[in-house]
């Protein structure tokens, strides 16, 4: 009976998805990381909103600065008022909070903390704007011809866009240039105090060999995922953009990863950089993703998932039969820098202007003389 109920639930979910138009897939690509060869692709050059996959570029610049000696794992990252004011999801630390750069990177990648992303940018550059300019210079240098960033976190902003092609180029650059940091992109969960925050990448611990990289979601983009998996020394990287929900996003990603491992790069000549570029505005799927019907469909699929025989409805995924591996994050512990004391967790009165003397104005001499006379009289 339970199997029959589960089957009917699955069928109901598929019917609802079809009726609401949610079954259509967005752009995607799978590449072989070692060679850069395109294992599969579907509209990989179509411009799209990156959402929090933007944070891969923020992470790329963090790792660049660490590897080139401009920063270190214990560099202090200060939460500015601009950073603290970012929209959720975020860590929620008050302005003046200080953390180590490596802990900030973990929060960035697991919690997808928008406030931490801006704090990192301001730490590594002279300003938020300077960091964004640097993001765009690096994107151009890497060959991400259809990418433009307007912030370090992927929150909605005019003029921000990317493609599956470009995100694959970025993901491959991270994997190849900073192999000693690959584990950061596969952290399953972090804990801050009593709060555990689980990575939104549902492939981790459920798809064999899954080891990264980053999720993303805003209404305009739908559900994005840059994922990677490694088996027998070979890594396949997949980008799925515009999925109708996290479950279908992970299911599509697992399918493309599996197909990628089955493909032989020796039989393929097309490199990811050789895919064409595009023009025009990014596709906006807000109406499909954030409509009442879409939200209902996702809620129904979550209920369907409870009765499925296969995890996320995928033959390539299994339930995680253990607690997620969790790292502890906290404020403090950073090295001293400038006027920041070593180990400090909170800069007192951070961002509050120091009072300055008002300039002397005409007539002040008379009033000051009157004040002195009054003072003498009072004595």
C-alpha positions, 0 to 999 in steps of 0.5 A: 500500500505504501509503495502505491501511495508513493507512486501516486504521489510521484505521478501527482507531482509530475502532473502538477509540474506539467500543468504549471509549466515547471518541467522545462529545464534551463541552460546546462553544461557538463565539462571534464575538468582536466581537459576542459572538454564539453561533455554535454550542453544545452543553451550553455551560452544563454545569459542568466542571473547568477544569484549566489553562484556569484560567490564562486568569483568572490571565493576565487579572489580570496584564494588568489590573494591567499596564494599570492601572499596578499592575504592569509587564512587568519586575515581579519575580516570586519563586518562593515555597516554596508555588509551587515545591512545586506538582505538574507541569507546572512550570518547576522553579525553586527557591524564591527564583528571580526572573523578570520578569512578562512572562517568567512570563506566557510560561511560564504560557501555553506551558509551563502552569507550575503553579509560575509560576501560584502565584508570579504570584498571590502577587506580585500579591496579598498571598497565594495566598488573596487572589489566588484571592479576586480571581479569583472576584471578577473572574469574577463581575464578568465574568458567569461565573456558573458558575465558581469557582476554588480556585487559580491553576493549575487543579490538582485541588481541591474546589469548582473548576468552570466551563462552556464558556459562562464560558470563552468570556466570559473568552476574549472579555474578554481579546481585547477588553480587552487586544488588544496582548497577543493575541500572548502567547496564540499563542506556539508555543514557549519555550526555557529554556536548552537545553530547548524547550517547545512549546505544547500547542495543536496548532492553532497553525501548523496551522490557518489563522489560529489565534492562541490561547488555552489548553489544559487537562487533568486526569483529571476534566476530560479534554482542554480547549481554548480556541482562537481564530483570526482571518481577514480581521479577524474572530476566532472563539473556540471552547471544547471541554471533555472531549475524549478526547485532544489529537488529537480535541480539536484536530480538534473545535476546528478543525471548530467554528472552520471552522463559525464562520467560515462563520456570519454573525453578522448572522443570529444574535441569541443572545449568550453572556451570554444562555445559561442557567446551571446548578447541581450538581457538575461532570461528572467523566470520570476513569473514561473518560479515565484508564482503561487502555482510554483510555490505550491508545486515545490511544496507538493514535491517536498511531500512527494519526496517523503514517499519516494523509493529513490532519493530526489527521484534519482537512480543516481542518489542515495539517502545520507545515512549519517549526520552531515560532517560539520565544521565550527565557525566563530568570530575572533581568532584573526591576526592583528592588522592595522588598528585591529587587535589580534583575536578581537571579536568585536570592534567597540563603537565600530562605524560611529563617527568620532566628534570633531571640533566645530569650526569657528564662525563669525560672532563666535568671539563675542559669544565666547567672551560672554561665556567667560564672563558668565563663568566668572560671575557664577564662580 
